[in-house]
Amino acid sequence: MFIDRIHLLIQAGHGGNGCESYFRRTDKKRVPHGGDGGNGGCVIFRADSNAPGLGSFRFRQHLIAESGAHGGSNRKRGRNGKDLIVPVPPGTRIHDRSRNLLIRRLAEHGDEVIVLEGGKGGVGNYGRKQASPGERGKSLDLELDIRIMADLFLVGLPNSGKSKLLNRLAHTRFKEEDYPFATRTPGVGVWDLAEEEGSEAKLILCELPSLYSASHEGRGRGADFLKHLEGAKCILYILDPVSKFCDSLKDGLAILKKEIEIFQKDFLNIPYAVVVNKMDLPEAQAKAQAEKFKPRAPLFFVSALSGAGFEEFSAYLKRYADQNDEAKFKIQ
């Protein structure tokens, strides 16, 4: 199950208590010699490409760092508690729920942030009148959410063949069901262009659940998953000429763009291309030919089933695959 939001309660380690200890000298004078307590461990979140998804926290939502050890006699200092390092997938955002505050977005592998510092250890009575207790470790109620980091996002109406298209490009094995709203959660695949002659790049593709004209009302699969378009370089609108959810290709594209506009208007500025699928069907060919659909974007007619049209479509995308990761696609 893909989970993109989860609640966690974290707690830093407590500081160890300072030691109240004395020894009696030969002249019978009591001399303090208690050691300091160790510091508590910090809670650190670190982005790791090999980390499991947020779903791994479903059954361990209370994370506690190790506390520092108490000080000992003869000026022995307590051991510091170990820091608790929590690996999370790149793209994870950490929110303080109580203050509704974004603490940090861990965008890339290796990014890390200390969310809670451990409690300070108490001081022993060596050289002092008395020892002090360690500082209690603070706790925090967090919400973690994640934005899928992908180059291309496949957005389409129900039964438009997005899963089959992703499977053909990225050699994934997502289920290809012949009924509406079969895709329940986003699916990610990697199109390895090293398999293609003349390119060593990779493209990360993400298929989003289907949209239709009432998705913004929470029907179907809803529209909350559109938040993942936040870091998209390009959107591929997948259309079906014989779809039951629109009257024409032009209408289908308008529905998809309208749902995105309602969710977040700025997402309409993301570069896009239009892919008309199921062109292996005679009725789809006839309807597409009759409509003479001409959007203001690159247009491709393909069949994810037979592979027709993929040579031109994939060649077009390969021209942009070797760009720097920070460069946006310029589909034109």
KOLGUPA-317958 format. One record per residue (C-alpha): residue number from 1; x, y, z. Coordinates in Angstrom, 3 decimals, always signed. Example, Ala and Ser with C-alpha at 12.3 -4.5 7.8 and 13.67 -1.06 7.14 Angstrom:
<pts>
+------+----------+----------+----------+
: resi :        u :        v :        w :
+------+----------+----------+----------+
:    1 :  +12.300 :   -4.500 :   +7.800 :
:    2 :  +13.670 :   -1.060 :   +7.140 :
+------+----------+----------+----------+
</pts>
This chain:
<pts>
+------+----------+----------+----------+
: resi :        u :        v :        w :
+------+----------+----------+----------+
:    1 :   +0.000 :   +0.000 :   +0.000 :
:    2 :   +1.326 :   +3.421 :   -0.977 :
:    3 :   +1.075 :   +5.881 :   +1.924 :
:    4 :   +2.050 :   +9.512 :   +1.349 :
:    5 :   +1.133 :  +10.931 :   +4.782 :
:    6 :   +1.665 :   +9.662 :   +8.323 :
:    7 :   +1.658 :  +10.951 :  +11.914 :
:    8 :   +4.564 :  +10.331 :  +14.269 :
:    9 :   +5.236 :  +11.141 :  +17.918 :
:   10 :   +8.941 :  +11.573 :  +18.530 :
:   11 :  +10.846 :  +12.094 :  +21.763 :
:   12 :  +14.445 :  +13.087 :  +22.367 :
:   13 :  +16.500 :  +11.229 :  +24.953 :
:   14 :  +16.536 :  +12.456 :  +28.552 :
:   15 :  +19.759 :  +13.768 :  +30.018 :
:   16 :  +21.310 :  +11.588 :  +32.709 :
:   17 :  +21.235 :  +12.797 :  +36.293 :
:   18 :  +24.358 :  +14.181 :  +37.912 :
:   19 :  +25.742 :  +12.026 :  +40.709 :
:   20 :  +25.581 :  +13.107 :  +44.359 :
:   21 :  +28.547 :  +11.262 :  +45.823 :
:   22 :  +31.203 :  +11.804 :  +48.531 :
:   23 :  +34.269 :  +10.102 :  +49.831 :
:   24 :  +35.779 :  +10.463 :  +53.290 :
:   25 :  +39.423 :  +11.432 :  +53.477 :
:   26 :  +41.793 :  +10.215 :  +56.151 :
:   27 :  +41.163 :  +13.414 :  +58.054 :
:   28 :  +37.461 :  +12.430 :  +57.995 :
:   29 :  +36.488 :  +15.347 :  +55.779 :
:   30 :  +33.746 :  +14.511 :  +53.197 :
:   31 :  +34.741 :  +15.519 :  +49.689 :
:   32 :  +32.173 :  +15.609 :  +46.798 :
:   33 :  +33.253 :  +13.626 :  +43.755 :
:   34 :  +30.049 :  +12.882 :  +41.764 :
:   35 :  +30.283 :  +12.922 :  +37.938 :
:   36 :  +28.069 :  +14.590 :  +35.333 :
:   37 :  +25.245 :  +12.815 :  +33.552 :
:   38 :  +25.397 :  +12.103 :  +29.797 :
:   39 :  +23.397 :  +14.029 :  +27.203 :
:   40 :  +20.293 :  +12.477 :  +25.705 :
:   41 :  +20.228 :  +11.393 :  +22.063 :
:   42 :  +18.855 :  +13.661 :  +19.318 :
:   43 :  +16.177 :  +12.709 :  +16.783 :
:   44 :  +17.546 :  +13.165 :  +13.257 :
:   45 :  +15.666 :  +12.629 :   +9.986 :
:   46 :  +17.819 :  +11.756 :   +6.972 :
:   47 :  +16.824 :  +11.342 :   +3.314 :
:   48 :  +17.932 :   +7.970 :   +1.996 :
:   49 :  +17.215 :   +6.624 :   -1.486 :
:   50 :  +17.161 :   +3.103 :   -0.042 :
:   51 :  +14.720 :   +3.920 :   +2.746 :
:   52 :  +11.340 :   +2.180 :   +2.739 :
:   53 :   +8.206 :   +4.246 :   +2.143 :
:   54 :   +6.280 :   +6.089 :   +4.827 :
:   55 :   +4.101 :   +2.998 :   +5.185 :
:   56 :   +6.938 :   +1.426 :   +7.200 :
:   57 :   +5.965 :   +3.718 :  +10.110 :
:   58 :   +2.413 :   +2.415 :  +10.358 :
:   59 :   +3.223 :   +0.092 :  +13.240 :
:   60 :   +5.908 :   +2.180 :  +14.970 :
:   61 :   +4.542 :   +5.679 :  +15.280 :
:   62 :   +6.268 :   +6.489 :  +18.580 :
:   63 :  +10.027 :   +6.991 :  +18.144 :
:   64 :  +12.254 :   +7.585 :  +21.182 :
:   65 :  +15.959 :   +8.415 :  +21.220 :
:   66 :  +18.225 :   +6.843 :  +23.828 :
:   67 :  +18.618 :   +8.648 :  +27.155 :
:   68 :  +22.001 :   +9.580 :  +28.630 :
:   69 :  +23.411 :   +7.504 :  +31.472 :
:   70 :  +23.584 :   +8.880 :  +35.012 :
:   71 :  +26.854 :  +10.164 :  +36.361 :
:   72 :  +28.860 :   +7.954 :  +38.727 :
:   73 :  +31.052 :   +8.332 :  +41.754 :
:   74 :  +34.741 :   +9.183 :  +41.482 :
:   75 :  +33.889 :  +11.841 :  +38.865 :
:   76 :  +32.700 :   +9.301 :  +36.284 :
:   77 :  +30.681 :  +10.949 :  +33.531 :
:   78 :  +27.613 :   +9.174 :  +32.209 :
:   79 :  +27.596 :   +7.928 :  +28.613 :
:   80 :  +25.747 :  +10.064 :  +26.035 :
:   81 :  +22.606 :   +8.554 :  +24.566 :
:   82 :  +22.777 :   +7.465 :  +20.924 :
:   83 :  +21.131 :   +9.701 :  +18.374 :
:   84 :  +18.061 :   +8.237 :  +16.706 :
:   85 :  +18.553 :   +8.530 :  +12.932 :
:   86 :  +15.308 :   +8.030 :  +11.017 :
:   87 :  +15.779 :   +7.272 :   +7.284 :
:   88 :  +13.007 :   +8.570 :   +5.026 :
:   89 :  +12.608 :   +8.655 :   +1.231 :
:   90 :  +13.843 :  +11.773 :   -0.612 :
:   91 :  +10.999 :  +14.224 :   -1.095 :
:   92 :   +9.696 :  +13.813 :   +2.469 :
:   93 :   +8.418 :  +16.923 :   +4.209 :
:   94 :   +8.368 :  +17.180 :   +8.002 :
:   95 :   +5.655 :  +19.265 :   +9.689 :
:   96 :   +5.165 :  +20.272 :  +13.321 :
:   97 :   +1.453 :  +19.535 :  +13.764 :
:   98 :   +0.987 :  +21.577 :  +16.933 :
:   99 :   +2.242 :  +24.774 :  +15.283 :
:  100 :   +1.234 :  +23.911 :  +11.704 :
:  101 :   +4.832 :  +24.590 :  +10.701 :
:  102 :   +6.980 :  +23.074 :   +7.957 :
:  103 :  +10.261 :  +22.095 :   +9.611 :
:  104 :  +12.177 :  +20.915 :   +6.537 :
:  105 :  +11.804 :  +19.283 :   +3.146 :
:  106 :  +14.433 :  +16.605 :   +2.589 :
:  107 :  +14.705 :  +16.779 :   -1.164 :
:  108 :  +17.840 :  +14.808 :   -2.003 :
:  109 :  +19.696 :  +11.732 :   -0.767 :
:  110 :  +21.832 :  +12.671 :   +2.244 :
:  111 :  +19.802 :  +15.709 :   +3.333 :
:  112 :  +19.212 :  +15.646 :   +7.074 :
:  113 :  +17.791 :  +17.757 :   +9.882 :
:  114 :  +17.945 :  +17.563 :  +13.677 :
:  115 :  +14.275 :  +17.778 :  +14.618 :
:  116 :  +14.787 :  +17.439 :  +18.398 :
:  117 :  +17.955 :  +17.859 :  +20.434 :
:  118 :  +18.496 :  +15.573 :  +23.398 :
:  119 :  +18.234 :  +16.779 :  +26.972 :
:  120 :  +21.416 :  +18.061 :  +28.606 :
:  121 :  +22.980 :  +15.885 :  +31.259 :
:  122 :  +22.840 :  +17.051 :  +34.869 :
:  123 :  +25.998 :  +18.133 :  +36.686 :
:  124 :  +27.561 :  +16.082 :  +39.445 :
:  125 :  +28.511 :  +17.504 :  +42.802 :
:  126 :  +32.247 :  +17.410 :  +42.123 :
:  127 :  +33.453 :  +20.950 :  +42.808 :
:  128 :  +29.892 :  +22.040 :  +43.600 :
:  129 :  +27.566 :  +22.075 :  +46.562 :
:  130 :  +25.088 :  +19.612 :  +45.060 :
:  131 :  +24.259 :  +17.648 :  +41.918 :
:  132 :  +21.452 :  +18.485 :  +39.497 :
:  133 :  +19.041 :  +16.255 :  +37.544 :
:  134 :  +19.283 :  +15.810 :  +33.800 :
:  135 :  +17.113 :  +17.781 :  +31.395 :
:  136 :  +14.031 :  +15.974 :  +30.159 :
:  137 :  +13.940 :  +15.213 :  +26.447 :
:  138 :  +11.223 :  +17.100 :  +24.585 :
:  139 :   +8.542 :  +15.414 :  +22.491 :
:  140 :   +6.938 :  +16.558 :  +19.259 :
:  141 :   +3.898 :  +15.567 :  +17.241 :
:  142 :   +4.888 :  +15.359 :  +13.575 :
:  143 :   +3.228 :  +14.806 :  +10.248 :
:  144 :   +5.352 :  +13.410 :   +7.452 :
:  145 :   +4.217 :  +13.651 :   +3.873 :
:  146 :   +5.965 :  +12.936 :   +0.630 :
:  147 :   +5.927 :  +14.267 :   -2.893 :
:  148 :   +6.857 :  +11.747 :   -5.568 :
:  149 :  +10.016 :  +12.833 :   -7.380 :
:  150 :   +9.440 :  +12.030 :  -11.062 :
:  151 :  +10.214 :  +13.518 :  -14.460 :
:  152 :   +7.014 :  +12.565 :  -16.273 :
:  153 :   +3.537 :  +12.221 :  -14.767 :
:  154 :   +0.839 :  +10.294 :  -16.614 :
:  155 :   -2.569 :  +11.910 :  -16.100 :
:  156 :   -5.676 :  +10.584 :  -17.798 :
:  157 :   -9.347 :   +9.736 :  -17.738 :
:  158 :  -10.518 :   +6.289 :  -16.536 :
:  159 :   -9.671 :   +3.387 :  -18.873 :
:  160 :   -7.272 :   +5.471 :  -20.947 :
:  161 :   -4.536 :   +2.811 :  -20.691 :
:  162 :   -2.073 :   +4.616 :  -18.419 :
:  163 :   -0.924 :   +1.435 :  -16.668 :
:  164 :   -0.317 :   -0.385 :  -19.939 :
:  165 :   +1.601 :   +2.617 :  -21.262 :
:  166 :   +3.786 :   +2.754 :  -18.135 :
:  167 :   +4.401 :   -0.996 :  -18.263 :
:  168 :   +5.564 :   -0.790 :  -21.873 :
:  169 :   +7.912 :   +2.152 :  -21.287 :
:  170 :   +9.366 :   +1.221 :  -17.894 :
:  171 :   +8.965 :   -2.592 :  -17.997 :
:  172 :   +6.904 :   -2.461 :  -14.806 :
:  173 :   +4.201 :   -4.983 :  -13.941 :
:  174 :   +1.307 :   -2.908 :  -12.679 :
:  175 :   -2.098 :   -4.523 :  -13.008 :
:  176 :   -3.933 :   -3.671 :  -16.205 :
:  177 :   -7.613 :   -3.916 :  -15.357 :
:  178 :  -10.367 :   -3.209 :  -17.855 :
:  179 :  -12.625 :   -1.219 :  -15.547 :
:  180 :  -12.721 :   +2.445 :  -14.403 :
:  181 :  -10.539 :   +3.694 :  -11.537 :
:  182 :   -8.492 :   +0.486 :  -11.389 :
:  183 :   -5.384 :   +2.482 :  -10.386 :
:  184 :   -5.822 :   +3.157 :   -6.681 :
:  185 :   -2.451 :   +4.720 :   -5.845 :
:  186 :   +0.391 :   +6.363 :   -7.797 :
:  187 :   +2.733 :   +3.929 :   -9.541 :
:  188 :   +6.368 :   +4.710 :  -10.311 :
:  189 :   +8.664 :   +3.178 :  -12.912 :
:  190 :  +12.086 :   +3.977 :  -14.385 :
:  191 :  +12.544 :   +4.186 :  -18.124 :
:  192 :  +16.185 :   +3.156 :  -18.547 :
:  193 :  +17.400 :   +4.693 :  -21.770 :
:  194 :  +20.688 :   +2.823 :  -21.453 :
:  195 :  +18.806 :   +0.023 :  -23.174 :
:  196 :  +18.303 :   +2.360 :  -26.115 :
:  197 :  +21.143 :   +3.095 :  -28.479 :
:  198 :  +22.843 :   +6.463 :  -28.026 :
:  199 :  +21.566 :   +7.387 :  -24.554 :
:  200 :  +22.653 :   +6.688 :  -20.987 :
:  201 :  +19.956 :   +8.667 :  -19.155 :
:  202 :  +16.980 :   +7.522 :  -17.116 :
:  203 :  +13.525 :   +8.991 :  -16.807 :
:  204 :  +11.316 :   +8.455 :  -13.767 :
:  205 :   +7.672 :   +8.035 :  -14.746 :
:  206 :   +4.705 :   +8.202 :  -12.401 :
:  207 :   +1.157 :   +7.126 :  -13.196 :
:  208 :   -1.506 :   +8.926 :  -11.174 :
:  209 :   -5.009 :   +7.552 :  -10.500 :
:  210 :   -7.660 :   +8.560 :  -13.018 :
:  211 :   -9.421 :  +11.896 :  -13.077 :
:  212 :  -12.869 :  +12.750 :  -14.369 :
:  213 :  -15.246 :  +15.702 :  -14.214 :
:  214 :  -16.316 :  +15.074 :  -10.583 :
:  215 :  -12.930 :  +14.217 :   -9.090 :
:  216 :  -12.691 :  +17.594 :   -7.333 :
:  217 :  -15.872 :  +16.638 :   -5.430 :
:  218 :  -14.098 :  +13.603 :   -3.984 :
:  219 :  -15.734 :  +11.106 :   -6.313 :
:  220 :  -13.870 :   +8.273 :   -7.985 :
:  221 :  -10.361 :   +8.383 :   -6.538 :
:  222 :  -10.673 :  +12.064 :   -5.682 :
:  223 :   -8.000 :  +14.581 :   -6.628 :
:  224 :   -5.712 :  +14.742 :   -3.572 :
:  225 :   -2.997 :  +12.782 :   -5.407 :
:  226 :   -2.506 :  +15.764 :   -7.748 :
:  227 :   -0.264 :  +17.283 :   -5.053 :
:  228 :   +2.512 :  +15.078 :   -6.442 :
:  229 :   +2.631 :  +17.283 :   -9.556 :
:  230 :   +4.443 :  +19.867 :   -7.441 :
:  231 :   +7.862 :  +18.806 :   -8.741 :
:  232 :   +6.833 :  +17.561 :  -12.189 :
:  233 :   +8.962 :  +18.481 :  -15.176 :
:  234 :   +6.336 :  +17.388 :  -17.687 :
:  235 :   +2.776 :  +16.060 :  -17.719 :
:  236 :   +1.656 :  +13.491 :  -20.263 :
:  237 :   -2.104 :  +13.763 :  -20.741 :
:  238 :   -3.343 :  +10.324 :  -21.805 :
:  239 :   -6.547 :  +10.352 :  -23.872 :
:  240 :   -8.790 :   +7.642 :  -25.287 :
:  241 :  -10.812 :   +8.434 :  -28.456 :
:  242 :  -13.581 :   +5.997 :  -27.458 :
:  243 :  -13.785 :   +6.996 :  -23.803 :
:  244 :  -17.187 :   +6.999 :  -22.073 :
:  245 :  -16.075 :   +9.854 :  -19.812 :
:  246 :  -15.826 :  +12.563 :  -22.481 :
:  247 :  -17.488 :  +13.490 :  -25.772 :
:  248 :  -14.282 :  +14.088 :  -27.724 :
:  249 :  -10.500 :  +14.288 :  -27.386 :
:  250 :  -10.775 :  +18.055 :  -26.995 :
:  251 :  -13.363 :  +17.610 :  -24.255 :
:  252 :  -11.224 :  +14.982 :  -22.515 :
:  253 :   -8.189 :  +17.276 :  -22.398 :
:  254 :  -10.363 :  +20.131 :  -21.123 :
:  255 :  -11.714 :  +17.953 :  -18.291 :
:  256 :   -8.232 :  +16.940 :  -17.164 :
:  257 :   -6.895 :  +20.486 :  -17.242 :
:  258 :   -9.976 :  +21.808 :  -15.443 :
:  259 :   -9.541 :  +19.329 :  -12.581 :
:  260 :   -5.896 :  +20.329 :  -12.254 :
:  261 :   -6.828 :  +24.016 :  -12.331 :
:  262 :   -9.348 :  +23.527 :   -9.514 :
:  263 :   -6.742 :  +21.721 :   -7.410 :
:  264 :   -3.811 :  +24.073 :   -8.076 :
:  265 :   -3.933 :  +26.622 :  -10.877 :
:  266 :   -0.126 :  +26.965 :  -11.042 :
:  267 :   +0.160 :  +23.331 :  -12.188 :
:  268 :   -1.222 :  +24.396 :  -15.562 :
:  269 :   +2.139 :  +26.085 :  -16.197 :
:  270 :   +3.924 :  +22.717 :  -16.202 :
:  271 :   +5.019 :  +21.755 :  -19.751 :
:  272 :   +2.892 :  +18.995 :  -21.215 :
:  273 :   +2.349 :  +16.716 :  -24.172 :
:  274 :   -0.780 :  +14.849 :  -25.284 :
:  275 :   -0.780 :  +11.110 :  -25.948 :
:  276 :   -3.804 :   +9.568 :  -27.674 :
:  277 :   -3.840 :   +5.868 :  -26.795 :
:  278 :   -5.683 :   +2.775 :  -28.092 :
:  279 :   -4.997 :   +3.550 :  -31.738 :
:  280 :   -4.980 :   -0.189 :  -32.456 :
:  281 :   -8.813 :   -0.048 :  -32.352 :
:  282 :  -10.489 :   +0.739 :  -35.722 :
:  283 :  -13.221 :   +2.797 :  -34.023 :
:  284 :  -10.570 :   +4.851 :  -32.192 :
:  285 :   -8.756 :   +5.526 :  -35.456 :
:  286 :  -11.961 :   +6.577 :  -37.163 :
:  287 :  -13.044 :   +8.902 :  -34.360 :
:  288 :   -9.614 :  +10.526 :  -34.015 :
:  289 :   -9.393 :  +11.062 :  -37.768 :
:  290 :  -12.850 :  +12.608 :  -37.903 :
:  291 :  -12.211 :  +15.000 :  -35.022 :
:  292 :   -8.925 :  +16.400 :  -36.341 :
:  293 :   -7.763 :  +17.133 :  -32.790 :
:  294 :   -4.993 :  +19.788 :  -32.672 :
:  295 :   -3.981 :  +20.864 :  -29.147 :
:  296 :   -1.371 :  +23.554 :  -28.517 :
:  297 :   +1.153 :  +20.938 :  -27.455 :
:  298 :   +3.054 :  +17.984 :  -28.923 :
:  299 :   +0.588 :  +15.294 :  -29.971 :
:  300 :   +1.259 :  +11.566 :  -30.332 :
:  301 :   -1.026 :   +8.749 :  -31.473 :
:  302 :   +0.072 :   +5.436 :  -29.988 :
:  303 :   -1.094 :   +1.992 :  -29.006 :
:  304 :   +0.257 :   +0.744 :  -25.692 :
:  305 :   -1.053 :   -2.710 :  -26.656 :
:  306 :   +0.630 :   -3.104 :  -30.037 :
:  307 :   +3.451 :   -0.559 :  -29.682 :
:  308 :   +2.328 :   +1.423 :  -32.711 :
:  309 :   +3.552 :   +5.038 :  -32.664 :
:  310 :   +6.078 :   +4.427 :  -29.886 :
:  311 :   +9.102 :   +4.992 :  -32.084 :
:  312 :   +8.228 :   +8.638 :  -32.707 :
:  313 :   +6.931 :   +9.168 :  -29.172 :
:  314 :   +9.994 :   +7.752 :  -27.392 :
:  315 :  +12.421 :   +9.473 :  -29.780 :
:  316 :  +10.796 :  +12.786 :  -28.951 :
:  317 :  +11.238 :  +12.310 :  -25.192 :
:  318 :  +14.817 :  +11.044 :  -25.489 :
:  319 :  +15.903 :  +14.471 :  -26.710 :
:  320 :  +15.206 :  +15.835 :  -23.234 :
:  321 :  +16.388 :  +12.923 :  -21.116 :
:  322 :  +20.037 :  +14.013 :  -20.930 :
:  323 :  +19.247 :  +17.456 :  -19.517 :
:  324 :  +20.493 :  +18.505 :  -16.110 :
:  325 :  +18.137 :  +17.401 :  -13.339 :
:  326 :  +17.425 :  +21.038 :  -12.514 :
:  327 :  +16.382 :  +21.873 :  -16.069 :
:  328 :  +12.682 :  +21.642 :  -16.836 :
:  329 :  +11.441 :  +19.834 :  -19.880 :
:  330 :  +10.824 :  +22.138 :  -22.768 :
:  331 :   +8.306 :  +20.165 :  -24.771 :
:  332 :   +7.586 :  +22.199 :  -27.855 :
+------+----------+----------+----------+
</pts>
